[in-house]
Amino acid sequence: MSKTDYTSDSQQRILKTMLVMFGHEIDGLAPGQVSKLVGSSPSNATRDLANLIEAGIAERVPHNDNYRLSPMLGQKAMAILTNIDRAARRVDETRQRYTRTT
């Protein structure tokens, strides 16, 4: 039985673009820098950055016109941590109910 390959080069490239942008939240990266870090052409980097902006994942840096990740990803990460904390409290409450002596 053969395995179907569902990967897409353009989708993999845009995901790599997102990953290389982490750590550049203050000054961002120029499209040429993104291109080099991802290993893609400058036109692909510009296209990918435009798509990330359209999705709300990236934004332009006002003071230098570079690109950076938008606050949305940080906010989504915080929501994950909030849900994990909520689940941990539920587990702790359940553990206390089962280990309480009467």
C-alpha positions in Angstrom: 0.0 0.0 0.0 1.5 3.3 -1.0 1.5 6.4 1.2 0.0 9.5 -0.3 2.1 12.6 0.0 -0.2 15.5 1.1 2.6 18.0 1.6 2.8 21.2 -0.5 6.0 23.0 -1.2 4.4 26.4 -0.9 2.7 25.6 2.4 5.9 24.2 3.8 7.7 27.4 2.7 5.2 29.7 4.4 5.4 27.6 7.6 9.2 27.9 7.5 8.7 31.7 7.0 6.7 31.9 10.2 9.3 29.9 12.1 12.2 32.0 11.1 10.4 35.2 12.2 10.3 34.1 15.8 12.8 36.0 17.8 12.6 39.1 15.6 9.6 40.8 17.2 11.2 44.2 17.7 13.0 45.0 14.4 11.5 42.3 12.2 13.2 41.0 9.1 13.5 42.4 5.6 12.1 40.2 2.8 15.7 39.5 1.6 16.6 38.2 5.1 13.5 36.0 5.2 14.4 34.7 1.7 17.9 33.7 2.8 16.8 32.1 6.1 14.0 30.1 4.4 16.1 29.2 1.3 13.5 30.7 -1.1 13.5 33.3 -3.8 12.9 37.0 -2.8 9.6 37.0 -4.8 8.4 34.0 -2.9 9.3 35.6 0.4 7.4 38.7 -0.5 4.4 36.7 -1.5 4.5 34.6 1.6 4.8 37.6 3.9 1.8 39.2 2.1 -0.2 36.1 2.8 0.9 36.1 6.4 -0.2 39.7 6.8 -3.6 38.9 5.1 -4.1 36.1 7.7 -3.2 38.4 10.6 -0.1 36.4 11.4 2.5 39.0 10.4 2.6 42.8 10.3 4.9 45.5 9.1 7.3 47.1 11.6 6.4 50.9 11.7 9.9 52.2 12.2 11.8 50.3 9.5 9.1 48.7 7.2 10.4 45.1 8.0 8.1 42.2 8.8 7.5 40.6 12.1 5.0 38.2 13.6 1.8 39.9 14.9 0.7 39.7 18.5 -1.9 37.2 17.5 0.4 34.1 17.8 1.5 35.2 21.3 -2.2 35.7 22.2 -3.0 32.2 20.9 -0.1 30.7 22.9 -1.4 32.4 26.0 -4.8 30.9 25.4 -3.2 27.4 25.2 -1.4 28.0 28.5 -4.6 29.3 30.1 -6.4 26.1 29.0 -3.6 23.9 30.3 -3.7 25.7 33.7 -7.5 25.2 33.8 -7.1 21.5 33.1 -4.4 21.1 35.7 -6.7 22.7 38.3 -9.4 20.2 37.4 -6.9 17.3 37.7 -5.7 18.6 41.1 -9.3 19.0 42.3 -10.1 15.4 41.2 -6.9 14.1 42.8 -7.8 15.8 46.1 -11.3 14.2 46.0 -9.9 10.8 45.5 -7.1 11.1 48.0 -9.0 12.8 50.8 -9.5 10.7 53.9 -12.8 10.7 55.7 
